[in-house]
Amino acid sequence: QVQLVESGGGLVQPGGSLRLSCVASGSIFSIKTMGWYRQAPGKQRELVARITPGGSTIYADQVKGRFTISRDNAKNTVYLQMNTLNPEDTAVYYCNLVPYPTYTTWGQGTQVTVSS
């Protein structure tokens, strides 16, 4: 079963940038579509970006043009470069398969807080 470890979050001012990393265990990483999800307080978890094994990407409208998802299959790692952050981006960010398995075990996530 795939295990996921997110890192790179923190506190940043509006307009700032962060780079998130997610290391996925298991031998099937290279053949799976991966994505970044986020969950803000009081809201449902939402998918903000996804990337196929071949590198095709899709972004949610709220982050399009500001976020970039990428992957390094040799390192079993997916990244999320976040630029021009605003307070609405504040959330816990998670990585997982897209679509995620019905009974998936989520990682601990990494907290992103955008505040002045």
Backbone bond lengths (Angstrom), bond angles and torsions (degrees), N, CA, C in turn:
res aa  C-N    CA-C-N  psi(-1)  N-CA   C-N-CA  omega(-1)  CA-C   N-CA-C  phi
1 Q - - - 1.448 - - 1.526 109.35 -
2 V 1.335 116.32 140.91 1.452 121.91 -178.09 1.524 110.20 -70.49
3 Q 1.330 115.58 136.27 1.454 122.33 172.15 1.525 108.47 -115.75
4 L 1.331 116.30 141.65 1.455 122.46 -171.56 1.517 110.24 -127.69
5 V 1.339 116.22 132.75 1.452 122.09 179.99 1.516 108.77 -130.02
6 E 1.341 116.52 113.94 1.457 122.87 -179.25 1.530 110.49 -96.98
7 S 1.327 115.95 149.76 1.453 121.18 177.46 1.524 109.56 -156.65
8 G 1.325 116.18 168.39 1.452 122.03 173.76 1.513 116.02 106.12
9 G 1.326 117.99 -5.78 1.449 120.21 179.47 1.515 112.01 -72.30
10 G 1.325 115.07 175.45 1.446 120.48 179.58 1.508 111.74 166.79
11 L 1.321 114.96 -168.80 1.461 123.01 178.72 1.518 109.30 -99.26
12 V 1.324 116.55 128.31 1.457 121.55 -178.10 1.528 109.40 -141.84
13 Q 1.322 116.66 149.61 1.458 121.52 177.48 1.522 111.05 -78.39
14 P 1.331 117.32 155.10 1.470 119.38 175.22 1.527 111.35 -52.82
15 G 1.330 115.49 137.37 1.450 121.35 -176.51 1.508 114.30 90.75
16 G 1.319 117.40 -9.54 1.449 121.81 -178.65 1.512 113.01 -82.18
17 S 1.339 115.11 -176.21 1.460 122.25 -175.70 1.519 111.26 -133.94
18 L 1.325 115.32 152.43 1.455 123.51 172.82 1.517 108.75 -143.52
19 R 1.327 116.22 153.97 1.457 122.35 175.49 1.524 108.79 -124.42
20 L 1.321 116.73 116.39 1.448 122.70 179.79 1.521 110.60 -95.71
21 S 1.330 115.75 148.18 1.454 121.92 176.64 1.516 109.63 -127.47
22 C 1.319 115.94 149.45 1.455 122.58 176.81 1.512 108.38 -139.71
23 V 1.318 115.91 119.68 1.455 121.97 177.24 1.521 108.49 -101.43
24 A 1.319 116.29 125.57 1.458 122.67 -178.13 1.518 110.09 -112.74
25 S 1.306 115.95 126.54 1.454 120.54 175.82 1.519 110.20 -82.17
26 G 1.325 116.13 168.49 1.442 120.57 178.10 1.515 112.84 100.56
27 S 1.317 115.57 159.46 1.455 121.35 -175.52 1.523 113.87 -93.58
28 I 1.334 118.80 -0.51 1.454 122.31 -176.52 1.520 113.25 -100.42
29 F 1.320 118.13 3.28 1.457 121.26 -176.60 1.518 112.31 -54.34
30 S 1.315 117.29 -44.36 1.457 121.77 -171.71 1.522 113.86 -68.96
31 I 1.332 118.45 -13.39 1.459 121.45 -179.34 1.522 112.84 -111.55
32 K 1.321 117.51 13.79 1.461 122.06 -177.87 1.519 111.10 -119.77
33 T 1.337 115.37 142.68 1.457 120.59 169.88 1.527 109.10 -74.16
34 M 1.327 115.95 130.82 1.459 122.05 -179.21 1.525 110.06 -114.28
35 G 1.321 115.29 153.49 1.449 119.58 179.45 1.509 112.87 -146.40
36 W 1.327 114.25 163.19 1.457 122.23 171.24 1.519 108.91 -107.14
37 Y 1.315 115.86 129.09 1.450 124.17 175.61 1.521 108.76 -113.14
38 R 1.326 116.06 158.32 1.460 119.17 173.44 1.522 109.69 -142.51
39 Q 1.324 114.90 152.76 1.453 121.15 178.35 1.519 109.10 -137.62
40 A 1.326 115.75 116.72 1.450 122.41 176.31 1.524 109.30 -91.61
41 P 1.329 117.72 157.82 1.465 120.31 179.57 1.526 112.14 -54.96
42 G 1.330 116.41 129.78 1.448 121.55 178.02 1.513 115.48 76.79
43 K 1.325 118.19 5.86 1.454 121.54 -178.51 1.521 111.28 -122.05
44 Q 1.328 115.28 161.98 1.455 121.49 176.15 1.526 110.22 -73.74
45 R 1.318 115.82 154.17 1.449 120.17 173.18 1.530 109.31 -67.38
46 E 1.325 117.00 135.94 1.448 121.60 -178.87 1.525 110.83 -128.76
47 L 1.311 115.59 148.16 1.457 122.25 176.81 1.520 108.75 -86.51
48 V 1.324 117.16 124.05 1.461 120.38 -177.08 1.523 113.08 -106.11
49 A 1.328 118.01 -23.36 1.459 120.45 -179.50 1.519 109.66 -161.36
50 R 1.335 116.41 149.05 1.453 121.03 177.64 1.517 109.26 -143.55
51 I 1.333 115.74 155.66 1.455 121.32 179.32 1.517 109.37 -144.21
52 T 1.333 116.75 131.47 1.451 122.58 -179.87 1.518 110.12 -80.47
53 P 1.346 117.51 167.27 1.466 119.16 176.55 1.519 112.80 -55.95
54 G 1.328 117.66 -31.77 1.450 121.53 179.69 1.513 115.20 -84.85
55 G 1.337 117.65 -4.75 1.446 120.90 175.36 1.512 116.38 102.13
56 S 1.330 119.16 3.43 1.457 120.72 175.48 1.519 110.22 -71.58
57 T 1.328 117.15 140.58 1.463 121.69 -174.15 1.516 111.88 -126.03
58 I 1.333 115.23 151.62 1.453 123.64 173.67 1.519 107.60 -139.43
59 Y 1.337 116.58 138.33 1.454 122.23 -177.36 1.517 111.15 -124.90
60 A 1.320 115.76 148.42 1.451 120.94 170.07 1.525 109.33 -68.24
61 D 1.328 116.20 149.92 1.460 120.31 -177.45 1.527 112.26 -57.00
62 Q 1.316 117.05 -34.77 1.457 120.79 -175.52 1.527 113.52 -65.71
63 V 1.338 117.34 -21.74 1.460 120.48 -176.53 1.514 113.24 -117.90
64 K 1.306 118.07 -5.64 1.459 122.13 -177.14 1.527 110.66 -58.72
65 G 1.318 115.98 130.53 1.450 121.70 -179.03 1.508 113.91 90.06
66 R 1.319 117.88 -13.63 1.463 122.02 -179.82 1.524 112.73 -113.22
67 F 1.329 117.27 -33.83 1.465 122.47 -177.94 1.523 110.06 -107.07
68 T 1.323 115.90 148.65 1.453 122.25 175.71 1.526 109.44 -134.31
69 I 1.329 116.88 122.62 1.449 121.82 176.60 1.529 108.90 -98.46
70 S 1.320 116.38 141.83 1.456 121.64 177.91 1.521 109.01 -147.95
71 R 1.329 116.28 169.48 1.461 119.60 -179.81 1.511 110.58 -147.09
72 D 1.318 114.93 152.82 1.448 123.21 174.82 1.517 105.94 -126.59
73 N 1.322 116.55 99.06 1.454 120.40 -174.85 1.529 112.56 -65.13
74 A 1.321 117.19 -31.37 1.455 120.53 178.74 1.520 111.72 -64.91
75 K 1.334 117.08 -28.14 1.459 122.10 179.82 1.522 113.01 -102.74
76 N 1.332 117.66 3.78 1.465 121.70 -176.95 1.529 111.40 51.27
77 T 1.321 116.07 44.17 1.456 121.07 -173.09 1.521 110.91 -131.82
78 V 1.337 115.81 139.26 1.451 122.79 172.70 1.522 108.10 -120.41
79 Y 1.331 116.16 142.53 1.457 122.37 -175.61 1.526 110.60 -120.26
80 L 1.321 115.17 156.63 1.456 121.50 171.05 1.519 108.13 -135.82
81 Q 1.329 115.73 107.85 1.455 121.40 174.19 1.520 108.36 -87.39
82 M 1.324 116.87 120.94 1.455 122.71 -175.84 1.521 109.00 -116.28
83 N 1.320 116.59 116.99 1.454 122.94 178.89 1.519 110.54 -116.69
84 T 1.321 115.66 162.33 1.462 122.40 178.40 1.527 110.99 48.73
85 L 1.308 115.50 50.57 1.458 120.81 -177.94 1.523 111.22 -67.51
86 N 1.326 115.54 146.04 1.455 121.94 176.24 1.521 109.01 -129.98
87 P 1.332 118.03 166.06 1.472 119.76 -176.59 1.520 114.22 -57.64
88 E 1.327 118.34 -26.81 1.460 121.41 178.99 1.527 112.40 -68.57
89 D 1.320 118.03 -12.85 1.456 121.90 176.67 1.522 112.46 -83.52
90 T 1.315 117.76 -6.31 1.458 121.40 179.98 1.522 110.38 -62.40
91 A 1.328 116.66 123.21 1.462 122.12 -176.84 1.516 108.98 -178.07
92 V 1.323 115.26 170.42 1.452 121.12 166.90 1.524 107.30 -90.06
93 Y 1.314 116.72 127.85 1.457 122.15 -176.82 1.521 110.53 -104.17
94 Y 1.325 115.87 133.31 1.452 123.60 -178.94 1.523 110.16 -126.39
95 C 1.318 116.93 150.29 1.455 120.64 168.42 1.521 109.27 -109.69
96 N 1.321 115.81 154.83 1.450 121.07 178.24 1.529 109.18 -173.14
97 L 1.313 115.35 174.50 1.456 121.42 174.18 1.523 110.00 -66.13
98 V 1.329 115.82 155.40 1.455 122.06 173.96 1.517 108.39 -126.12
99 P 1.324 118.40 116.53 1.462 126.66 -8.28 1.522 110.79 -69.11
100 Y 1.317 116.15 156.48 1.458 118.24 179.36 1.519 109.73 -81.47
101 P 1.314 117.81 148.05 1.470 120.69 178.93 1.519 111.41 -60.57
102 T 1.319 115.93 148.40 1.461 121.49 -177.34 1.522 112.17 -55.57
103 Y 1.315 116.39 -40.71 1.463 121.12 -177.22 1.527 111.59 -110.37
104 T 1.317 116.39 38.11 1.453 121.14 -178.12 1.525 111.52 -66.15
105 T 1.308 115.41 151.53 1.453 122.74 170.38 1.522 107.78 -103.07
106 W 1.328 116.13 114.61 1.454 120.97 -179.07 1.523 111.01 -77.36
107 G 1.319 115.77 150.05 1.446 120.36 172.77 1.515 110.63 -71.99
108 Q 1.331 116.07 -177.38 1.460 119.82 -179.47 1.521 112.66 -75.73
109 G 1.316 117.71 -16.10 1.451 121.58 -178.93 1.516 111.73 75.03
110 T 1.336 115.15 174.26 1.451 120.85 176.45 1.527 108.58 -135.00
111 Q 1.322 116.15 132.05 1.459 122.35 -173.94 1.523 110.53 -80.92
112 V 1.324 115.78 129.16 1.458 123.14 172.56 1.519 107.99 -116.30
113 T 1.322 116.57 121.00 1.455 121.99 179.03 1.517 109.07 -123.53
114 V 1.322 116.29 122.27 1.460 122.84 -179.86 1.521 107.55 -112.73
115 S 1.315 116.42 111.79 1.462 120.90 -174.46 1.512 110.16 -157.21
116 S 1.330 115.37 146.35 1.454 121.64 175.28 1.516 111.71 -95.44
